[in-house]
Amino acid sequence: MKALRWHGARDLRFEEVAEPPDPAPHEAVVEVAWCGVCGTDLHEFLEGPHMIRESPHPLTGAAPPLALGHEFSGTVLALGAEVAGIAVGDRVTADPVWRCGVCFWCARGEYHICPKSGSVGLASPGGFAERVTVPLAGLTRLPDNVDDELAAVAEPLAVGLHAVSRAGVRPGDNVLVVGGGPIGVAVVMAAKIAGAAGLYVSEPLAGRREMLLGIGVTEAFDPREVDVRREVFTRTGRIGPDVVIDATGVPQLAGQAVATVRRGGRVVLAGVGHGSVEFDMGQLVFYERSVVGTLGYNFDIPRVIDLLSTGRLDASPLITGRFSLADGTGVFADLAADRARHLKVLLTPKGL
């Protein structure tokens, strides 16, 4: 079969690879319909390895070269064991997290922070291929009214939903989202569903600000032109936002979030970043603010599919490009040169 494989930084190759083997009892094999390009994939392409291990992964035994891609939809080709509600031939999406199933965290249902965890497309061959092996426990059957394209963005939407859940957003809350990229948009969508009354975004790109206003954001600010902290403060009765969710991973912006959230408010760090965050401890302690990290998703993908199926969530604005997997090397090069052109790009091995 054909796959788009990572061999090293700036070295992606569209090439012939072996078919996936018959699935083990904890695995399934899926024929890929669509797979989204994540910022993580782009970081691995530009300067990896970061999350890819150069030695065999402790759970999967996989090592580079391997196909990237962990946001996908497709059809079940083979099941390693029976699973309730899913059969060969079903359309599915998948939670791509490999987990050991026996550690302290897995026993508590916190599989996403299992010390041995890894993701399809990073710890094993991924969805930028015609077929992919996935964790059996992660399969979610798709209702007829959720098409394959929308199902392929269930994973990033689940990241946003999990972050909003971690933030404890309640009806009537004022929420500031820092960053209007794919995860920021997913956070906005989830916060709106959670009942946020005031929904503000800090985003330097005009096109993204315009799109965000079109999906129900109260106001979108250019942080290069205005003091976002002051603007949100004045619009919330000189109190400040109840919740600030950083979707950038930029340490400086995470530090600023602590000074921006209201007294007694909650800061959630959803962006994957590197480096130290600096803030005034007095700003945290004397005003009883909370700072929380959030990682990926934890049984959130089925919730996203239900929201898509019932019409409470319209994810179509997130998808801004569709390309053939055969053109994947060029797509990655274009995204590396100008990430701002797209929010979520989907690749398909089936051709366009």
C-alpha positions in Angstrom: 0.0 0.0 0.0 1.0 3.7 -0.3 1.9 5.8 2.8 3.4 9.2 3.5 6.2 8.4 5.9 8.5 10.5 8.1 12.2 9.6 7.8 13.5 12.6 9.6 13.2 16.4 9.8 12.0 17.7 6.4 12.2 14.2 5.0 8.7 12.9 4.1 8.4 10.3 1.4 5.3 9.0 -0.4 6.2 5.4 -0.8 5.2 1.7 -1.0 5.0 0.0 2.3 3.8 -3.4 3.6 0.2 -3.9 4.5 -0.7 -3.8 8.2 -0.5 -7.4 9.7 -3.6 -9.1 11.1 -4.6 -7.2 14.2 -3.7 -8.4 17.7 -6.6 -8.8 20.2 -6.3 -5.2 21.3 -6.1 -3.8 17.7 -8.2 -3.1 14.6 -7.3 -2.3 11.0 -9.0 0.6 9.4 -9.1 1.6 5.7 -8.5 5.4 5.8 -11.0 7.8 4.3 -9.5 11.1 5.4 -6.7 12.1 7.8 -6.0 15.6 9.1 -2.7 17.4 9.3 -2.0 18.4 13.0 0.4 21.0 14.2 2.2 18.1 15.9 2.7 16.5 12.5 4.1 19.8 11.1 6.5 20.1 14.1 7.8 16.6 13.5 8.3 17.5 9.8 10.0 20.7 10.5 12.3 19.9 13.3 11.6 16.4 14.7 11.9 14.0 16.3 9.9 15.5 19.2 7.2 13.0 20.1 8.5 10.3 17.7 11.0 8.0 19.4 14.1 7.0 17.4 14.2 3.7 19.3 11.3 1.2 19.4 8.3 2.4 21.3 7.8 0.3 24.5 4.1 -0.5 23.7 4.1 -0.8 19.9 7.7 -1.7 19.1 7.5 0.7 16.2 10.4 3.0 15.2 10.9 5.4 12.2 10.4 5.6 9.4 6.7 5.6 10.0 3.6 7.3 8.5 2.4 10.4 10.4 -1.3 11.2 11.0 -3.6 10.6 14.0 -6.8 12.5 13.0 -8.7 10.1 10.7 -11.9 8.4 9.7 -12.4 5.2 7.7 -13.9 1.8 7.5 -13.2 -1.2 9.7 -11.4 -4.0 7.7 -10.5 -6.3 10.6 -11.0 -6.6 14.3 -8.6 -8.3 16.7 -11.5 -9.2 19.0 -15.2 -8.7 19.3 -16.3 -5.2 20.4 -19.8 -4.1 21.3 -21.5 -2.1 18.6 -18.8 -2.3 16.0 -18.4 -4.7 13.1 -16.2 -5.1 10.0 -17.5 -2.7 7.4 -18.6 0.0 9.9 -17.5 3.6 9.3 -15.5 4.8 12.3 -13.2 7.3 13.8 -10.6 6.4 16.4 -9.1 7.7 19.6 -5.5 7.1 18.6 -3.9 6.7 22.0 -2.1 3.5 22.8 -2.2 2.7 26.5 -0.8 -0.2 28.7 -4.2 -0.8 30.4 -2.7 -1.9 33.7 -0.9 1.0 35.3 -2.2 3.3 38.1 -3.5 5.8 35.6 -5.1 3.4 33.1 -6.9 1.7 36.1 -8.4 5.1 36.9 -9.5 5.6 33.3 -6.8 8.2 32.8 -5.3 6.3 29.8 -4.2 9.6 28.1 -1.6 10.1 30.8 -0.4 6.5 30.9 3.4 6.7 31.3 3.8 4.3 28.4 1.2 6.0 26.2 1.8 7.0 22.6 -0.3 7.9 19.6 -0.9 6.3 16.3 1.2 8.3 13.8 3.9 9.0 16.4 4.3 5.7 18.3 3.1 3.5 15.4 2.4 3.9 11.7 -0.4 6.5 11.2 -3.3 7.5 9.1 -1.4 9.1 6.2 -1.7 5.7 4.5 -4.3 3.6 2.8 -4.7 1.4 5.9 -3.8 1.8 9.6 -3.7 -0.3 12.7 -5.5 1.4 15.7 -6.3 0.7 19.3 -9.5 -1.4 19.4 -10.6 0.4 22.6 -10.6 3.7 20.7 -13.0 2.9 17.9 -16.2 5.0 17.7 -18.9 4.0 15.1 -20.1 6.9 13.0 -23.8 7.7 12.6 -25.1 7.9 9.0 -25.4 11.7 9.3 -21.8 12.3 10.2 -19.7 12.1 7.1 -16.1 11.0 6.8 -14.7 14.5 6.5 -16.3 15.8 9.7 -15.3 12.6 11.5 -11.7 13.2 10.6 -11.7 16.4 12.7 -13.3 14.7 15.8 -9.8 14.3 17.3 -8.9 18.1 17.4 -12.5 18.9 18.4 -12.0 16.5 21.3 -8.9 18.4 22.4 -11.0 21.5 22.6 -13.8 19.8 24.4 -11.4 18.2 27.0 -9.8 21.6 27.6 -13.2 23.3 28.2 -14.2 20.4 30.6 -10.9 20.9 32.5 -11.7 24.6 32.7 -15.1 23.9 34.2 -16.8 26.4 31.9 -20.3 27.0 33.1 -23.4 28.7 31.5 -22.9 32.5 31.7 -19.1 32.4 32.1 -16.9 34.9 30.2 -14.1 33.0 28.4 -11.0 34.3 26.7 -9.2 32.0 24.3 -5.6 32.9 23.4 -4.9 31.8 19.9 -7.3 31.2 17.0 -5.6 28.3 15.3 -7.3 24.8 15.0 -7.2 24.1 18.7 -8.3 27.6 19.6 -11.2 27.2 17.2 -12.1 23.8 18.8 -12.0 25.4 22.2 -14.3 28.2 21.0 -16.8 25.7 19.7 -16.7 23.7 22.9 -17.0 26.8 25.1 -20.0 27.9 23.1 -21.7 24.6 23.7 -20.9 24.8 27.4 -22.9 28.0 27.6 -20.2 30.7 27.7 -21.9 34.1 27.6 -19.0 36.2 26.6 -16.5 34.5 24.3 -13.4 36.5 23.4 -10.4 35.6 21.3 -6.9 37.0 21.0 -5.6 36.3 17.5 -3.2 38.3 15.3 -4.4 37.1 11.9 -7.3 39.1 10.4 -8.7 36.2 8.4 -9.0 34.0 11.5 -10.5 36.8 13.5 -13.2 37.2 10.8 -13.9 33.5 10.8 -14.2 33.4 14.6 -16.7 36.2 14.6 -18.7 34.2 12.0 -19.0 31.2 14.4 -20.3 33.2 17.4 -17.3 34.8 19.1 -18.3 38.0 21.0 -15.2 39.8 20.0 -11.8 39.0 18.5 -8.8 41.2 19.2 -5.5 41.7 17.5 -2.9 41.5 20.3 -0.5 43.5 18.3 -2.9 46.5 18.2 -4.6 46.5 21.6 -4.1 45.4 25.2 -6.3 42.3 25.2 -6.3 42.1 29.0 -7.6 45.6 29.4 -10.2 45.2 26.6 -11.7 42.0 28.1 -11.5 43.6 31.6 -13.6 46.5 30.6 -16.1 44.3 28.7 -16.7 42.1 31.8 -17.8 44.8 34.2 -14.1 45.5 35.2 -13.9 41.9 36.6 -12.1 39.9 34.0 -12.8 36.6 32.3 -13.9 33.6 34.4 -11.7 31.4 32.3 -8.6 31.9 30.1 -7.6 29.1 27.8 -4.2 29.3 26.1 -4.2 27.4 22.8 -0.7 28.6 21.7 1.8 26.9 23.9 3.8 30.2 24.0 5.3 30.5 27.5 5.0 34.3 27.7 1.3 34.2 26.8 0.7 31.5 29.4 2.3 33.7 32.0 0.1 36.7 30.9 -3.0 34.5 31.3 -2.5 34.4 35.0 -2.6 38.2 35.3 -5.6 38.3 32.9 -8.1 35.9 34.5 -10.4 37.3 37.2 -9.8 36.8 40.9 -10.9 33.2 41.6 -10.7 32.4 37.9 -9.2 29.5 36.1 -6.4 29.3 33.5 -6.1 26.2 31.3 -2.9 25.6 29.3 -4.0 23.7 26.2 -1.2 24.5 23.8 1.8 22.2 23.6 4.8 24.3 24.2 8.4 24.1 25.5 10.2 26.2 28.1 9.4 27.8 31.4 6.4 29.9 32.3 7.0 33.0 34.5 4.3 34.7 36.6 4.0 36.6 39.9 3.2 34.1 42.7 1.2 36.8 44.4 -1.0 37.1 41.3 -1.8 33.4 41.8 -2.0 33.1 45.6 -3.5 36.3 46.8 -6.3 36.2 44.1 -6.8 32.4 44.4 -6.5 31.8 40.7 -6.0 28.2 39.4 -3.7 27.0 36.6 -4.5 23.7 35.0 -2.8 21.7 32.3 -4.8 19.7 29.8 -3.6 16.9 27.5 -5.5 15.6 24.5 -8.7 13.9 25.4 -10.1 11.3 27.7 -13.2 9.5 26.3 -14.1 12.8 24.6 -14.2 11.6 21.0 -17.5 9.7 21.3 -19.0 12.9 22.9 -17.8 14.9 19.9 -19.5 12.4 17.5 -22.7 12.7 19.4 -22.5 16.6 19.2 -21.9 16.4 15.5 -24.7 13.9 15.0 -27.3 15.9 16.9 -26.4 19.2 15.2 -25.2 20.9 18.3 -21.7 21.2 16.8 -21.0 22.5 13.3 -17.3 21.7 12.6 -17.3 22.6 8.9 -15.6 26.0 9.3 -12.6 24.1 10.7 -11.9 22.3 7.4 -10.1 24.7 4.9 -8.3 22.3 2.6 -8.7 18.9 1.0 -5.8 17.2 -0.9 -4.8 13.8 -2.2 -2.3 11.9 0.0 -0.1 11.6 -3.1 0.4 15.3 -2.9 1.2 15.2 0.8 4.9 16.2 0.5 3.9 19.4 -1.3 1.1 20.1 1.2 3.5 19.9 4.1 6.0 22.1 2.3 3.3 24.7 1.7 2.1 24.6 5.3 5.6 25.0 6.6 6.0 28.1 4.4 2.7 29.6 5.4 0.7 27.9 8.2 -1.8 30.8 8.3 -3.3 29.8 5.0 -5.3 27.0 6.5 -6.9 25.9 9.8 -7.4 22.1 9.1 -6.1 20.4 6.0 -7.4 16.9 5.2 -5.5 14.3 3.1 -7.2 11.3 1.4 -5.5 8.2 0.0 -8.5 7.6 -2.3 -7.7 10.4 -4.7 -9.8 13.5 -5.5 
